[in-house]
Amino acid sequence: MNNLKIIERYRKLDSATIFGGVRAVLITKTKDEYNTASGYEKTFMKGVNNQTPGKVLVGFARTLRMVPPRLDIINDKPASENSPEFEAMSSCTEENVLVIDAMRFHHASVGGDVKFLNLYMNKAEGVVTDGAIRDLNEVKKYNFKIFSAGRTGSIGIPDVWPYEANVTISCGEAVVRPEDLIVGDDDGVVVVPNFIIIDVLNWCEKHQKDEKTIKDLALKENVSPGKYYNPEFFKKLNK
C-alpha cells in the first residue's frame, strides 16, 4: 500500500481510536517478546494543541531537534538554507509533517511567518511542536495544519536552537522517529510507530465497525451500551 493510500484511510479515523489501536497492537506485539509493561509507551503528545481547529493532520514525520543555544553550537552548525531547520523543512513533501522537538519550552518560538514559508512552498501537510509558533495569524494563511503548545511574539533564543534534522526526537513527551505516522485532530496528536502502521490501521477500521454495531444494538433494544460495550462482546465480534 502506498503512502497516499495509507494517509487517505487514516483520515477517516479519529485520534482517540488510533491511540487505542496503537496501545492494543503494541501490547499484543510485545507481551511475549519483552514484558507485560511493554505496549504502554507514550504515543499521545501532551500539551500540543490544534491551532487550526477543525482541520485533521495526517502525514509521515520529518523531524527537527532543538537544543539550548550555545556559542560553539551556533558557530558549528551550517547557517541559512543549509541549517538543520531548513534541511528538515526542505525534506518535506505533501505526505509529510514536520515535527519539532522544543524540549517542551511552551513559550519558545520554533519559527514563524518567513521560515514556515518553506513548508508552504513544499506543500507540507503541517507542523507539530511542543514549543510555540511565532506570527501564528500569518502562518495560518499558508493553510497547512498547525499543532503547537502555544503562540508567541518572542524568538527562540535564549531557549532553543535548531540542532539536527531527521533524527529520533521527543515531542510532547512522545518519541517520534522519521517515517512514523502523525495524526492530529481537535483532541490532540498521536504517533503511530512506523513498524505497526498497517496493523494499527486494520485494528482501528475493525474497531470502528464493532463500535457502530454496539451502538446500533443499544439503540435498537433501548438498553445501556454497557450490555455490549465490554471485552466479552468484543471477543464474540472478533471470532
N, C-alpha and C positions, 0 to 999 in steps of 0.2 A: 504494500500500500504506500503510495507516495505521500509526501508531507502535506500537500494541499488537501488531499482527501482526509487525512487524519485531522487536520485543523477544522475542516468542514463538519466532521462528525462530532468533534468536541464542542463546537459552538452550540450544539443542541442540548448540552448538559450544563448544569449549574455547578458552582464551585463547591457547594456543600456535598452534593452527590459524588463529585470527583474526589474530594477529600476522603469520603467514606470508602471509595474504591481503592485509593492508594493504600489506606490502612489495611483493608481486607486482603489485598493482594500481597502486601509486604508481610503481614502476619502469617499467611499461608505459606508464602515462599521461603521464609527464613526460620520458621519454628524448628524444623528438623535440622537445618544446616547450622544454626547458630545457637540461640537460646530463646526462652519464652519472652524475654524482654524486647526482642527484635520485632520490628514492624510498627513500633511506636515512635519512629523518627519524626522530627519536626518538619512538616511539609506545608503547613499553613502559616503564612507570614503574619507576624504580629506588628500592629501599628502601621500597616501600609494600606492606604485607603484610596478609593476611586475618586479621582479629581475630575473625571468626565462621566458623571452619573448617567446610568442607563446604557452605557457602552460596555460591550464584552470584549475582553482581550484574550486572544489565543495565539501562541506562537512559540517557536523554538528559541531557546535562550542564547543570546550573546551576552558576555559579561564584562564588567569593569570593576576592578578592585581599587578602592580608595584607601589611603593611609594618611596619618597626620603628616603635614608638610615638615620637611627638614632641609636645611641648606644643601647638603650633599645629594639628597634625593632629587630636589628641584634641579640642581645643576647636572645630574647624571642622566636624567630622562630626556628623551627627544622632545623638542618643542613643536608648536604649531601643528600642521597637518600630520606630522609623524608622532605626535604624542599618544600615549595609551588611550586617552578618551576618544580621539578621532580615529584611531585604529579600530577600537571597538565599534563605534558608530558606523564607520565605513564598511565593516564586515556584515552589517545588517541588510536584509532584503525584506520583501513583503511578508516572508514567512517568519520573520524574527522579531523578538522582543529584546530590547536592551535592558539588562538587569544590573543595577549599580549598588555595590556594597559601600555604604557610607558609615559603617560601624554604628548604626542606629543613632547617629547625631541628627536628630529630627530637625534641627534648626539650620543645618549646614547645607549650602547650595551645592548641588552636583552639576548644575548647568541651567541655562536659560534660553532666551529667545534666539540669539545668534548661534550658539553652539548646537542647539537641537534642530536648527535648520538642516544640519547634516542628516538627521533621521528622516525629516520630511522629504529631502531630495532622494533618499534611498527607498522611500515608500514603506518604511518600517511599520510594523504593527503597533508599536508603542514603547513606552519606557516604564520601568518599575524600579523604585528605590526606597530604602529606609532612611533616606535623607530628605531634603527639601528641594522644591523646584522654584527657581527664580523666574520672574516675568511670567507667571503662570497664565495670566489672561492672554498674553501674546502667544505663548506656546500652544494654548488650546486651539488657536486659529489654524494650526497645522493639521488639525483633525485626526491625529492619532490618539491612541488611548494613553492616559496618564495615571499612574498609581504612585503615590508617594506618602511619606509620613507627614508632610506639611508643605507649606509655601513660605517664601521668604523674599525680602528685598536685599538681603545681605549677599556676600560672596563666600566661597568655600574656605579661604584662608581666614583664620588660623586652624581650622578644624580638619579639612580634607584636601587631599591632593591626588590626582589620578596616577596610579602606580602600575597596574598590569591589566592587559586585555585578554579576554577569553581564557580565564583560568577558573578553578573552583573557588567560589566565594560563599559568603553568608549574607543573606538579605532578610531583614525582619526575623532573625534567628533561624531561618531555614537555609539549608545548604542548596546551592544552585551550581550545577555544572553545565558547561556549554552543551547544547543539544537536549537538555531537559525541556519538557513542555511546560509552559507557564500559562495558567488560566486565571483570569481575573474578572470579577463582576462586582456588583454593589455590595456583596457580602465580604469580599476580600480576594486574596491571591493565594492559589495553591500551586505547589510544584509537583509535577509528575516526573519522577526519575526516568531517564531515558530508557533504561533496560526493562521497564514494565509498562511502557506507554500503551501498547496494544492490549495487554492483559487488563489494565485498568479500564480502557475503553469498552472492552467486551463486558466486563463486570458492571459498569455503570449503565450501559444500554439495557442489560438484562434486569438490573435492579429497578430502573425506571419503569419498565413494563410490569414488574412484580408489584411495585407500589400503586400503579394505576389499577391493577386487578384488585388489590386490597381496598382501595378507596371505592371502587365500583361495588364491591360486595357489601361494604359497610353501608353505603347509601341505599342499595337495593333492599337490604334486610333491616335497615334502620337500627343498626346495632353499633356499639362502640368499635372504632377501628382496632382497639386493643384485642378484639377477638381474633383478628387475623395478623395484626402487626406485631409479630413475635417470631423468635427463632424457629419454633416448631413448624409454623406455616410456611416460612421461607424455605425450609428444608423440603416440604412437600412440593412446593413450586419448582424446586430445582432437581427433583427426581427425574 
